[in-house]
């Protein structure tokens, strides 16, 4: 029996399945359950983004405030102390020189000022990080060593009765006024500006947080409206719970940021500004005192010293008036009588100039160093004490404001994270029953 095989070309072709699926791969996302799932994922992601944005903002502010409190402000204060104590030393050195038999208390004041300046240099050196500021501080330290050497040479010649002592003291004071104090001033201004900049950074409006929160709220409203139309249910318990969690987070974090910003602005615009003003006044007072006493040391330079003295007194009076008129000044009560002290001091200096004009340097020295009510020393000492107390009060308020600004943020990061997780879970639980309706 013969079996004939068909030619392969005559065999029927096998059926082939279509190369493209009937439904596209992402077609599920365009179905109602797919859209519900997408809404849940996007809304949960936005809630988590809110927590991340708020936590980042809070952490950044806390770090900035901690830096100000632990590094920048102590550095600025050390620079201010250096600037102030150098002026104190110059005034005390001149006062001790004209007293003849150097008073022990004045000598101790000079030595204490030099010691305080050395301590301030050490503290500042531990906090400076930029090379120009380090070089500036090094130059101040080197110049201070030269200054103290000149003062000691002046003292030695003065005790020996050598007239050349006054020349050494004048050279020392010129070094202080023309080089050391300007360098110390630049250091103080640079460190104070750093405190201002870092404090200002903690008061900026958190734009990313606001944008993310607004996006979350807008998308949540849109999602709720879409679900209402699709499911015919007006209230979704999960959305309500998630919305309440987000609302609590926004109110909590927003309130903390507002209070922290207010304290930071108070630190910058009130306490820090008062501290700079009062510190400048204290330094100017010491420089005016040095001008007053040096006029009795370098005879023939009285007119130059007198002009410098009156310029400093006018500057102090202007700063004091501005400080007392301002609404945000610190410790105004202690400085309320500073104007009378300035007037008494100026009147005493007028008497000194009158005695110098007739060549009676002994009487002029008595007015400059005497302890009587109409002499210079009581007015200057009272003014210096009031300014020192105001510096202490202003610095204390500055640090208190910064501490308060940082403390109010404590716990907000953890709270935002917990509430965001609660909100995300609430959204998921609210959408799950709607998804389960589609089989």
VOPAGU-2260 file (C-alpha; in pm, 1 decimal, decimal comma):
REM VOPAGU-2260
SITE   aa  ch    i         X         Y         Z
SITE  UNK   A    0       0,0       0,0       0,0
SITE  UNK   A    1     141,1     334,1     -93,9
SITE  UNK   A    2     101,1     635,8     132,1
SITE  UNK   A    3     134,4     972,3     -27,8
SITE  UNK   A    4     257,8    1257,3     180,7
SITE  UNK   A    5     136,4    1605,1     118,8
SITE  UNK   A    6     382,8    1865,7      20,5
SITE  UNK   A    7     468,3    2095,5     314,0
SITE  UNK   A    8     353,4    2393,1     120,4
SITE  UNK   A    9       0,4    2251,1     104,8
SITE  UNK   A   10     -27,7    2206,9     486,2
SITE  UNK   A   11    -258,4    2456,9     662,3
SITE  UNK   A   12     -75,5    2722,7     859,2
SITE  UNK   A   13     -89,9    2701,5    1239,5
SITE  UNK   A   14    -288,4    2968,0    1407,0
SITE  UNK   A   15     -79,3    3237,3    1576,3
SITE  UNK   A   16    -169,7    3437,3    1883,7
SITE  UNK   A   17    -175,1    3814,2    1837,4
SITE  UNK   A   18     157,9    3982,7    1901,3
SITE  UNK   A   19       1,7    4272,2    2096,8
SITE  UNK   A   20    -204,9    4210,9    2413,0
SITE  UNK   A   21    -571,1    4288,6    2395,1
SITE  UNK   A   22    -527,3    4538,8    2683,2
SITE  UNK   A   23    -224,5    4769,0    2708,7
SITE  UNK   A   24       8,0    4711,7    3003,6
SITE  UNK   A   25     -95,1    5032,8    3183,2
SITE  UNK   A   26    -462,4    5011,6    3097,5
SITE  UNK   A   27    -542,2    4923,1    3460,4
SITE  UNK   A   28    -446,7    5273,7    3569,2
SITE  UNK   A   29    -728,9    5414,3    3352,0
SITE  UNK   A   30    -990,4    5202,8    3519,7
SITE  UNK   A   31   -1177,3    5328,6    3824,8
SITE  UNK   A   32    -993,0    5101,5    4074,0
SITE  UNK   A   33    -664,6    5198,2    3907,6
SITE  UNK   A   34    -743,5    5564,2    3952,1
SITE  UNK   A   35    -841,6    5509,0    4313,6
SITE  UNK   A   36    -512,7    5330,8    4373,7
SITE  UNK   A   37    -320,8    5609,3    4199,3
SITE  UNK   A   38    -494,4    5871,0    4412,2
SITE  UNK   A   39    -401,6    5681,7    4726,0
SITE  UNK   A   40     -36,5    5648,5    4627,4
SITE  UNK   A   41      -1,3    6014,1    4521,8
SITE  UNK   A   42    -182,6    6147,5    4827,5
SITE  UNK   A   43      23,9    5932,8    5064,9
SITE  UNK   A   44     343,0    6045,7    4890,1
SITE  UNK   A   45     242,8    6410,3    4927,9
SITE  UNK   A   46     172,8    6359,5    5297,9
SITE  UNK   A   47     515,3    6200,7    5344,3
SITE  UNK   A   48     667,4    6488,2    5144,9
SITE  UNK   A   49     502,0    6732,5    5387,1
SITE  UNK   A   50     664,0    6554,5    5679,1
SITE  UNK   A   51    1001,7    6550,1    5504,9
SITE  UNK   A   52     985,9    6920,3    5414,7
SITE  UNK   A   53     879,6    7027,1    5763,9
SITE  UNK   A   54    1137,4    6803,5    5933,3
SITE  UNK   A   55    1414,9    6935,3    5709,8
SITE  UNK   A   56    1316,5    7295,3    5774,0
SITE  UNK   A   57    1296,6    7244,6    6148,7
SITE  UNK   A   58    1628,2    7059,3    6163,8
SITE  UNK   A   59    1799,1    7331,4    5959,5
SITE  UNK   A   60    1667,7    7601,4    6190,8
SITE  UNK   A   61    1766,3    7411,3    6502,9
SITE  UNK   A   62    2117,3    7358,9    6367,6
SITE  UNK   A   63    2147,5    7727,9    6275,8
SITE  UNK   A   64    2031,2    7838,1    6621,0
SITE  UNK   A   65    2261,2    7588,0    6791,2
SITE  UNK   A   66    2554,0    7722,7    6588,9
SITE  UNK   A   67    2469,8    8078,4    6694,4
SITE  UNK   A   68    2429,2    7979,8    7058,4
SITE  UNK   A   69    2736,8    7758,5    7091,3
SITE  UNK   A   70    2978,5    7913,6    6842,9
SITE  UNK   A   71    2896,6    8242,2    6669,1
SITE  UNK   A   72    2760,7    8439,0    6965,9
SITE  UNK   A   73    3040,8    8341,1    7208,4
SITE  UNK   A   74    3291,8    8429,7    6936,3
SITE  UNK   A   75    3131,6    8769,4    6878,7
SITE  UNK   A   76    3118,7    8831,7    7252,8
SITE  UNK   A   77    3487,9    8741,8    7287,0
SITE  UNK   A   78    3569,5    8984,9    7005,1
SITE  UNK   A   79    3359,7    9251,9    7175,6
SITE  UNK   A   80    3534,3    9185,6    7506,5
SITE  UNK   A   81    3868,5    9217,3    7333,9
SITE  UNK   A   82    3765,7    9548,7    7181,2
SITE  UNK   A   83    3634,3    9677,4    7513,5
SITE  UNK   A   84    3916,5    9560,9    7738,2
SITE  UNK   A   85    4179,7    9708,0    7507,3
SITE  UNK   A   86    4008,6   10046,4    7543,1
SITE  UNK   A   87    3991,9    9998,5    7920,3
SITE  UNK   A   88    4363,2    9919,2    7931,3
SITE  UNK   A   89    4453,1   10231,5    7734,1
SITE  UNK   A   90    4243,5   10455,9    7956,1
SITE  UNK   A   91    4374,1   10294,3    8275,3
SITE  UNK   A   92    4737,7   10322,0    8162,0
SITE  UNK   A   93    4701,0   10694,8    8098,1
SITE  UNK   A   94    4514,6   10748,7    8424,1
SITE  UNK   A   95    4782,0   10565,9    8622,7
SITE  UNK   A   96    5057,9   10767,2    8455,0
SITE  UNK   A   97    4924,0   11110,5    8542,3
SITE  UNK   A   98    4850,2   11009,8    8902,3
SITE  UNK   A   99    5217,9   11034,4    8991,6
SITE  UNK   A  100    5227,1   10774,6    9269,7
SITE  UNK   A  101    5044,2   10508,4    9071,8
SITE  UNK   A  102    4717,5   10421,8    9254,6
SITE  UNK   A  103    4686,7   10051,1    9326,6
SITE  UNK   A  104    4327,0   10025,3    9208,6
SITE  UNK   A  105    4407,4   10192,6    8875,8
SITE  UNK   A  106    4708,4    9967,1    8826,4
SITE  UNK   A  107    4493,5    9662,8    8899,7
SITE  UNK   A  108    4236,5    9786,3    8651,5
SITE  UNK   A  109    4502,9    9806,0    8381,3
SITE  UNK   A  110    4644,4    9462,6    8461,5
SITE  UNK   A  111    4297,8    9308,8    8472,5
SITE  UNK   A  112    4213,6    9465,8    8136,5
SITE  UNK   A  113    4529,4    9319,6    7980,0
SITE  UNK   A  114    4449,2    8979,5    8130,8
SITE  UNK   A  115    4091,4    8995,4    8003,5
SITE  UNK   A  116    4217,0    9094,1    7659,1
SITE  UNK   A  117    4451,2    8794,3    7653,6
SITE  UNK   A  118    4166,3    8564,6    7756,4
SITE  UNK   A  119    3946,8    8716,1    7484,9
SITE  UNK   A  120    4221,0    8653,5    7227,3
SITE  UNK   A  121    4239,0    8289,2    7334,5
SITE  UNK   A  122    3862,0    8243,7    7314,7
SITE  UNK   A  123    3840,1    8415,0    6979,2
SITE  UNK   A  124    4126,0    8210,9    6836,5
SITE  UNK   A  125    3936,4    7890,3    6921,7
SITE  UNK   A  126    3635,2    7998,6    6717,7
SITE  UNK   A  127    3778,2    8167,8    6409,7
SITE  UNK   A  128    3782,5    7957,0    6095,3
SITE  UNK   A  129    3857,2    8202,6    5812,2
SITE  UNK   A  130    4219,3    8282,8    5735,5
SITE  UNK   A  131    4178,2    8666,0    5715,2
SITE  UNK   A  132    4019,1    8676,7    6060,6
SITE  UNK   A  133    4287,6    8449,6    6205,5
SITE  UNK   A  134    4557,9    8676,2    6063,7
SITE  UNK   A  135    4376,3    8982,3    6200,0
SITE  UNK   A  136    4358,6    8832,1    6548,5
SITE  UNK   A  137    4725,2    8733,3    6529,4
SITE  UNK   A  138    4817,2    9090,2    6439,9
SITE  UNK   A  139    4618,5    9223,3    6736,9
SITE  UNK   A  140    4794,0    8979,2    6968,0
SITE  UNK   A  141    5138,0    9079,5    6838,6
SITE  UNK   A  142    5059,5    9450,7    6861,1
SITE  UNK   A  143    4927,7    9403,8    7214,9
SITE  UNK   A  144    5265,2    9266,6    7322,1
SITE  UNK   A  145    5435,9    9574,5    7178,7
SITE  UNK   A  146    5182,8    9800,6    7351,9
SITE  UNK   A  147    5236,0    9648,5    7695,8
SITE  UNK   A  148    5612,2    9679,8    7648,4
SITE  UNK   A  149    5582,7   10050,5    7572,4
SITE  UNK   A  150    5354,5   10104,3    7873,4
SITE  UNK   A  151    5599,9    9929,6    8106,0
SITE  UNK   A  152    5885,2   10141,0    7967,3
SITE  UNK   A  153    5676,3   10452,5    8027,9
SITE  UNK   A  154    5605,6   10341,9    8387,3
SITE  UNK   A  155    5971,6   10274,0    8455,4
SITE  UNK   A  156    6078,4   10616,8    8329,3
SITE  UNK   A  157    5791,4   10785,2    8511,5
SITE  UNK   A  158    5891,8   10631,6    8845,2
SITE  UNK   A  159    6249,2   10741,4    8780,5
SITE  UNK   A  160    6133,8   11094,0    8705,4
SITE  UNK   A  161    6245,9   11086,0    8341,8
SITE  UNK   A  162    6031,4   11308,8    8117,4
SITE  UNK   A  163    6075,0   11064,2    7831,2
SITE  UNK   A  164    5812,6   10844,4    7998,7
SITE  UNK   A  165    5536,2   11057,4    7854,4
SITE  UNK   A  166    5671,9   10997,9    7504,5
SITE  UNK   A  167    5661,2   10622,7    7551,5
SITE  UNK   A  168    5306,0   10642,0    7684,5
SITE  UNK   A  169    5199,0   10860,3    7392,0
SITE  UNK   A  170    5355,7   10613,8    7150,2
SITE  UNK   A  171    5174,7   10328,1    7320,9
SITE  UNK   A  172    4842,3   10510,0    7304,2
SITE  UNK   A  173    4898,3   10602,1    6938,7
SITE  UNK   A  174    4961,8   10234,1    6862,8
SITE  UNK   A  175    4643,0   10142,4    7045,2
SITE  UNK   A  176    4427,7   10407,1    6877,9
SITE  UNK   A  177    4565,2   10379,2    6524,4
SITE  UNK   A  178    4627,4   10005,6    6486,6
SITE  UNK   A  179    4513,1    9777,5    6768,6
SITE  UNK   A  180    4164,3    9915,4    6825,5
SITE  UNK   A  181    4078,5    9946,2    6452,7
SITE  UNK   A  182    4184,0    9583,0    6404,9
SITE  UNK   A  183    3980,8    9476,9    6708,0
SITE  UNK   A  184    3685,3    9673,8    6573,3
SITE  UNK   A  185    3702,3    9495,9    6237,3
SITE  UNK   A  186    3712,8    9161,5    6415,5
SITE  UNK   A  187    3412,7    9254,0    6629,5
SITE  UNK   A  188    3212,1    9382,6    6334,6
SITE  UNK   A  189    3286,1    9068,6    6130,3
SITE  UNK   A  190    3182,2    8831,1    6408,2
SITE  UNK   A  191    2871,9    9036,6    6489,4
SITE  UNK   A  192    2771,6    9033,9    6123,1
SITE  UNK   A  193    2805,5    8656,3    6127,3
SITE  UNK   A  194    2566,9    8632,3    6422,4
SITE  UNK   A  195    2318,9    8855,6    6239,3
SITE  UNK   A  196    2342,8    8648,8    5921,0
SITE  UNK   A  197    2294,0    8316,4    6096,6
SITE  UNK   A  198    2007,9    8450,5    6306,4
SITE  UNK   A  199    1842,9    8592,0    5995,5
SITE  UNK   A  200    1872,5    8251,3    5828,2
SITE  UNK   A  201    1648,8    8107,8    6099,9
SITE  UNK   A  202    1372,7    8359,1    6023,9
SITE  UNK   A  203    1324,3    8294,3    5652,1
SITE  UNK   A  204     979,4    8194,4    5531,0
SITE  UNK   A  205     976,9    7815,5    5464,3
SITE  UNK   A  206     857,6    7837,6    5103,2
SITE  UNK   A  207     912,7    7465,6    5020,9
SITE  UNK   A  208     698,4    7361,5    5315,8
SITE  UNK   A  209     419,8    7597,9    5215,8
SITE  UNK   A  210     423,0    7475,8    4855,0
SITE  UNK   A  211     415,1    7107,6    4951,6
SITE  UNK   A  212     136,5    7160,9    5204,0
SITE  UNK   A  213     -70,3    7357,4    4951,0
SITE  UNK   A  214     -17,2    7085,6    4689,7
SITE  UNK   A  215    -128,6    6821,4    4939,7
SITE  UNK   A  216    -440,4    7013,6    5038,6
SITE  UNK   A  217    -536,7    7089,7    4677,7
SITE  UNK   A  218    -486,7    6731,6    4564,6
SITE  UNK   A  219    -676,6    6604,4    4868,8
SITE  UNK   A  220    -975,1    6822,8    4783,4
SITE  UNK   A  221    -962,9    6712,3    4422,3
SITE  UNK   A  222    -943,2    6344,6    4523,3
SITE  UNK   A  223   -1232,6    6374,7    4764,3
SITE  UNK   A  224   -1448,6    6543,5    4502,5
SITE  UNK   A  225   -1365,3    6278,9    4243,6
SITE  UNK   A  226   -1445,1    5998,0    4486,3
SITE  UNK   A  227   -1774,1    6162,0    4578,1
SITE  UNK   A  228   -1881,9    6162,5    4214,2
SITE  UNK   A  229   -1769,6    5804,2    4153,3
SITE  UNK   A  230   -1892,2    5637,8    4470,6
SITE  UNK   A  231   -2189,9    5857,4    4557,8
SITE  UNK   A  232   -2054,0    5885,0    4911,8
SITE  UNK   A  233   -1997,2    6234,7    5039,3
SITE  UNK   A  234   -1782,6    6150,8    5339,4
SITE  UNK   A  235   -1476,0    5930,4    5342,4
SITE  UNK   A  236   -1372,8    5858,5    5700,6
SITE  UNK   A  237   -1015,7    5787,0    5598,3
SITE  UNK   A  238    -984,1    6117,6    5415,8
SITE  UNK   A  239   -1135,0    6301,2    5711,3
SITE  UNK   A  240    -891,5    6137,2    5955,5
SITE  UNK   A  241    -596,0    6198,8    5724,1
SITE  UNK   A  242    -699,8    6559,1    5672,3
SITE  UNK   A  243    -724,8    6613,2    6047,9
SITE  UNK   A  244    -377,4    6463,5    6095,6
SITE  UNK   A  245    -234,9    6694,4    5828,1
SITE  UNK   A  246    -419,8    6990,8    5980,3
SITE  UNK   A  247    -279,3    6915,0    6325,7
SITE  UNK   A  248      69,2    6883,0    6177,6
SITE  UNK   A  249      38,9    7213,5    5991,4
SITE  UNK   A  250     -95,7    7398,3    6297,2
SITE  UNK   A  251     168,0    7248,1    6527,2
SITE  UNK   A  252     464,3    7307,1    6298,6
SITE  UNK   A  253     333,0    7643,6    6179,6
SITE  UNK   A  254     285,7    7770,0    6534,6
SITE  UNK   A  255     631,9    7649,3    6634,8
SITE  UNK   A  256     790,0    7819,4    6334,0
SITE  UNK   A  257     603,6    8145,8    6396,1
SITE  UNK   A  258     708,6    8157,5    6762,5
SITE  UNK   A  259    1065,5    8058,1    6677,5
SITE  UNK   A  260    1083,3    8323,4    6407,0
SITE  UNK   A  261     952,4    8586,1    6647,7
SITE  UNK   A  262    1216,5    8496,0    6908,0
SITE  UNK   A  263    1492,5    8493,0    6644,9
SITE  UNK   A  264    1389,4    8835,2    6515,9
SITE  UNK   A  265    1379,3    8965,4    6872,0
SITE  UNK   A  266    1731,0    8832,2    6924,8
SITE  UNK   A  267    1856,8    9002,9    6609,2
SITE  UNK   A  268    1661,8    9329,4    6606,2
SITE  UNK   A  269    1638,0    9392,0    6979,8
SITE  UNK   A  270    1897,9    9217,7    7193,4
SITE  UNK   A  271    2180,7    9198,5    6938,1
SITE  UNK   A  272    2127,6    9556,0    6825,8
SITE  UNK   A  273    2119,6    9678,8    7185,7
SITE  UNK   A  274    2435,3    9482,4    7262,9
SITE  UNK   A  275    2622,4    9637,4    6970,8
SITE  UNK   A  276    2504,5    9988,5    7057,0
SITE  UNK   A  277    2591,8    9965,4    7425,4
SITE  UNK   A  278    2926,0    9797,1    7353,5
SITE  UNK   A  279    3015,3   10076,6    7112,7
SITE  UNK   A  280    2920,2   10334,4    7374,7
SITE  UNK   A  281    3134,0   10162,6    7639,7
SITE  UNK   A  282    3434,4   10157,3    7406,1
SITE  UNK   A  283    3382,0   10520,8    7310,6
SITE  UNK   A  284    3363,7   10616,1    7679,3
SITE  UNK   A  285    3698,1   10447,6    7747,1
SITE  UNK   A  286    3855,3   10621,4    7448,3
SITE  UNK   A  287    3719,2   10957,2    7564,5
SITE  UNK   A  288    3867,6   10891,5    7907,7
SITE  UNK   A  289    4203,5   10817,2    7745,7
SITE  UNK   A  290    4183,6   11144,6    7548,8
SITE  UNK   A  291    4103,7   11332,9    7867,6
SITE  UNK   A  292    4399,2   11194,1    8062,5
SITE  UNK   A  293    4648,1   11197,8    7775,0
SITE  UNK   A  294    4586,8   11570,9    7736,9
SITE  UNK   A  295    4759,9   11599,2    8074,9
SITE  UNK   A  296    5047,4   11374,2    7969,1
SITE  UNK   A  297    5145,6   11520,9    7632,7
SITE  UNK   A  298    5149,5   11890,5    7694,3
SITE  UNK   A  299    5118,9   12073,8    7368,2
SITE  UNK   A  300    4872,8   11822,9    7220,5
SITE  UNK   A  301    4580,9   11947,4    7430,1
SITE  UNK   A  302    4384,6   12086,9    7139,0
SITE  UNK   A  303    4403,0   11758,6    6943,5
SITE  UNK   A  304    4296,7   11556,2    7245,7
SITE  UNK   A  305    4022,4   11801,9    7331,8
SITE  UNK   A  306    3876,9   11783,9    6982,4
SITE  UNK   A  307    3888,1   11403,7    6988,9
SITE  UNK   A  308    3725,7   11400,7    7333,8
SITE  UNK   A  309    3432,9   11618,5    7227,6
SITE  UNK   A  310    3379,4   11417,2    6911,4
SITE  UNK   A  311    3353,1   11099,1    7116,1
SITE  UNK   A  312    3121,2   11263,3    7368,3
SITE  UNK   A  313    2893,4   11389,5    7091,8
SITE  UNK   A  314    2890,5   11041,0    6939,3
SITE  UNK   A  315    2796,5   10883,4    7272,7
SITE  UNK   A  316    2520,0   11137,4    7330,3
SITE  UNK   A  317    2374,6   11068,7    6985,5
SITE  UNK   A  318    2389,8   10691,4    7033,8
SITE  UNK   A  319    2233,8   10720,6    7378,0
SITE  UNK   A  320    1946,7   10936,1    7252,7
SITE  UNK   A  321    1877,7   10693,4    6968,3
SITE  UNK   A  322    1891,9   10397,9    7207,0
SITE  UNK   A  323    1653,7   10551,1    7459,6
SITE  UNK   A  324    1405,3   10659,6    7190,1
SITE  UNK   A  325    1390,8   10314,6    7032,6
SITE  UNK   A  326    1104,9   10087,7    7132,1
SITE  UNK   A  327    1317,8    9774,5    7141,7
SITE  UNK   A  328    1605,6    9880,5    7366,2
SITE  UNK   A  329    1723,4    9653,2    7648,8
SITE  UNK   A  330    1780,9    9777,9    8004,6
SITE  UNK   A  331    1672,9   10135,0    7939,0
SITE  UNK   A  332    1617,6   10202,8    8308,8
SITE  UNK   A  333    1985,7   10165,5    8397,6
SITE  UNK   A  334    2083,9   10401,6    8115,3
SITE  UNK   A  335    1812,7   10658,8    8177,0
SITE  UNK   A  336    2054,5   10864,9    8385,1
SITE  UNK   A  337    2344,9   10825,2    8143,7
SITE  UNK   A  338    2265,1   11159,1    7980,2
SITE  UNK   A  339    2315,4   11341,5    8313,3
SITE  UNK   A  340    2642,9   11156,6    8365,6
SITE  UNK   A  341    2764,7   11265,7    8022,5
SITE  UNK   A  342    2678,1   11626,1    8101,2
SITE  UNK   A  343    2859,1   11610,8    8437,6
SITE  UNK   A  344    3159,9   11449,7    8275,0
SITE  UNK   A  345    3171,5   11714,1    8002,9
SITE  UNK   A  346    3142,4   11992,9    8260,0
SITE  UNK   A  347    3435,6   11842,5    8451,5
SITE  UNK   A  348    3637,3   11827,0    8132,1
SITE  UNK   A  349    3560,4   12192,7    8065,4
SITE  UNK   A  350    3714,0   12270,6    8403,8
SITE  UNK   A  351    4018,6   12060,4    8313,6
SITE  UNK   A  352    4062,9   12254,1    7988,8
SITE  UNK   A  353    4024,8   12582,0    8174,5
SITE  UNK   A  354    4305,5   12488,6    8413,8
SITE  UNK   A  355    4524,7   12365,7    8127,3
SITE  UNK   A  356    4469,3   12694,4    7943,5
SITE  UNK   A  357    4631,3   12884,9    8235,0
SITE  UNK   A  358    4904,3   12622,2    8282,5
SITE  UNK   A  359    4770,1   12483,1    8610,7
SITE  UNK   A  360    4822,4   12112,7    8532,9
SITE  UNK   A  361    4812,5   12011,8    8896,6
SITE  UNK   A  362    4460,2   12146,6    8940,1
SITE  UNK   A  363    4357,9   11991,4    8610,6
SITE  UNK   A  364    4492,5   11654,3    8725,9
SITE  UNK   A  365    4298,7   11686,4    9050,7
SITE  UNK   A  366    3976,0   11739,0    8858,0
SITE  UNK   A  367    4054,1   11444,4    8630,0
SITE  UNK   A  368    4137,5   11202,1    8911,7
SITE  UNK   A  369    3949,6   11343,6    9209,0
SITE  UNK   A  370    3654,3   11166,2    9364,5
SITE  UNK   A  371    3448,6   11475,5    9432,4
SITE  UNK   A  372    3100,5   11506,9    9284,8
SITE  UNK   A  373    3212,1   11768,0    9031,3
SITE  UNK   A  374    3519,7   11574,0    8916,3
SITE  UNK   A  375    3551,9   11347,6    8613,1
SITE  UNK   A  376    3617,8   11014,2    8779,4
SITE  UNK   A  377    3278,1   10967,9    8953,0
SITE  UNK   A  378    3082,4   11053,6    8635,4
SITE  UNK   A  379    3300,7   10830,7    8418,9
SITE  UNK   A  380    3294,8   10541,6    8666,0
SITE  UNK   A  381    2916,1   10557,7    8705,4
SITE  UNK   A  382    2868,2   10569,5    8329,5
SITE  UNK   A  383    3108,3   10279,8    8277,2
SITE  UNK   A  384    2926,9   10070,0    8540,0
SITE  UNK   A  385    2586,4   10141,8    8382,1
SITE  UNK   A  386    2713,7   10048,0    8037,2
SITE  UNK   A  387    2873,7    9727,5    8168,8
SITE  UNK   A  388    2543,3    9624,2    8325,8
SITE  UNK   A  389    2357,4    9705,4    8004,9
SITE  UNK   A  390    2602,5    9488,3    7808,6
SITE  UNK   A  391    2537,2    9200,3    8047,9
SITE  UNK   A  392    2159,8    9245,0    8025,0
SITE  UNK   A  393    2163,1    9269,1    7646,1
SITE  UNK   A  394    2375,8    8959,5    7605,2
SITE  UNK   A  395    2159,7    8766,5    7850,7
SITE  UNK   A  396    1847,2    8863,3    7655,9
SITE  UNK   A  397    2013,5    8769,7    7327,1
SITE  UNK   A  398    2098,1    8420,7    7446,1
SITE  UNK   A  399    1756,4    8379,0    7607,9
SITE  UNK   A  400    1580,9    8464,6    7281,6
SITE  UNK   A  401    1795,9    8219,3    7086,7
SITE  UNK   A  402    1738,6    7943,1    7343,0
SITE  UNK   A  403    1363,0    8004,6    7328,8
SITE  UNK   A  404    1365,9    8003,0    6949,1
SITE  UNK   A  405    1538,5    7665,1    6949,1
SITE  UNK   A  406    1337,7    7512,8    7234,5
SITE  UNK   A  407     998,6    7580,9    7075,6
SITE  UNK   A  408    1099,5    7363,9    6778,2
SITE  UNK   A  409    1176,5    7063,5    6996,9
SITE  UNK   A  410     948,0    6770,6    6926,5
SITE  UNK   A  411     802,5    6919,7    6609,7
SITE  UNK   A  412    1012,5    6693,4    6385,9
SITE  UNK   A  413     897,3    6372,2    6556,4
SITE  UNK   A  414     540,7    6501,2    6572,1
SITE  UNK   A  415     536,5    6579,2    6200,3
SITE  UNK   A  416     668,3    6232,0    6116,0
SITE  UNK   A  417     413,6    6053,4    6335,6
SITE  UNK   A  418     121,0    6258,6    6207,0
SITE  UNK   A  419     224,7    6207,1    5844,3
SITE  UNK   A  420     232,4    5829,8    5895,2
SITE  UNK   A  421    -109,1    5845,7    6057,5
SITE  UNK   A  422    -241,5    6051,9    5765,9
SITE  UNK   A  423     -98,0    5810,5    5506,3
SITE  UNK   A  424    -247,5    5508,8    5685,5
SITE  UNK   A  425    -582,4    5685,4    5718,5
SITE  UNK   A  426    -588,2    5755,6    5343,6
SITE  UNK   A  427    -506,9    5391,4    5267,0
SITE  UNK   A  428    -775,2    5261,9    5504,7
SITE  UNK   A  429   -1025,1    5508,8    5361,0
SITE  UNK   A  430    -961,8    5396,8    5002,4
SITE  UNK   A  431    -944,8    5021,1    5067,8
SITE  UNK   A  432   -1325,2    4971,5    5099,6
SITE  UNK   A  433   -1374,6    5150,5    4769,5
SITE  UNK   A  434   -1114,9    4931,2    4601,6
SITE  UNK   A  435   -1267,9    4615,4    4747,6
SITE  UNK   A  436   -1597,3    4693,1    4571,2
SITE  UNK   A  437   -1430,7    4612,0    4237,4
SITE  UNK   A  438   -1368,9    4237,1    4188,4
